[in-house]
């Protein structure tokens, strides 16, 4: 069991194994809790899980959490909307943002998502954050250089007359 405690990648499981080992060496629950810096009730539940389920009782179970508000069908429809682009949806922008997608989810599916969670949802659906480029890909470097050297300086504000 000591080998498993060190080999296990989950630190919580390793901590539980240490607690069980100390319990088997007849340490009190209070001593184990103090040594491992956990609450006594945690040590009690580890020992109880060990007694009922053996080694399997020390591993994390599946935690369901809050169920998603958007159904699988809704996610599929959202995927199609995002894939088609904001212009195809009727927006004036060419870039999706989290607040825009959150607004679309609310309009289309009557489900409210915080823009921060929309990023997680989109990542879960296989999309990634993309930053728009600031440089035009098909730009002519010679024309850009000419504009910077001749046109741009004439556009800059010139100092006015003083004393007015």
Steps between C-alpha positions, in 0.01 A plus 500: 500500500793734567617454140153596374496812716818625334415379149148639495473827309203618707632664818165461679509123449858487627393697807215256566737204465734661754205546735398134467860385557517707819163361607625144449797587724245581773536882490193684625274686259592829668874430458455407133294814436762719667792334318335523157342840571145392421178492699423199720178436306708454183712235669184327627352489150829366354505218756132425441551491121804276550304259719208480257666524157867417569746676267226616260344705780799735504460621142296801396153418383331672207363839597210602284497868584232728367344365181555705186216732411559460127389164359713295261263603220544864605878462499483354149290795381741744668793323333333554161437868576859561613641302204301707251644825638358820645427660160291200392306536825423860408750687714712793383822360646722233353625374836323299769543622856385332820239768578356470148479120522343529848237734355428258214463210745252707698303603189497159330473262796369720786799396713718753680876442501766733635748600224781343705319168495428532128876472439506170691193377313652586161829331594303192607334505157839503324540871429804699604570865572632681195643849496441709187818605324591867497685476170322447169621171353482614134653841563763636263808583711623761246170690508490479879851641526411784258187584704697503826773725354292749299126489574497438875725795595262736316205361697661572836384812683737790470547743789280810471598861562571584861346783696142465391 
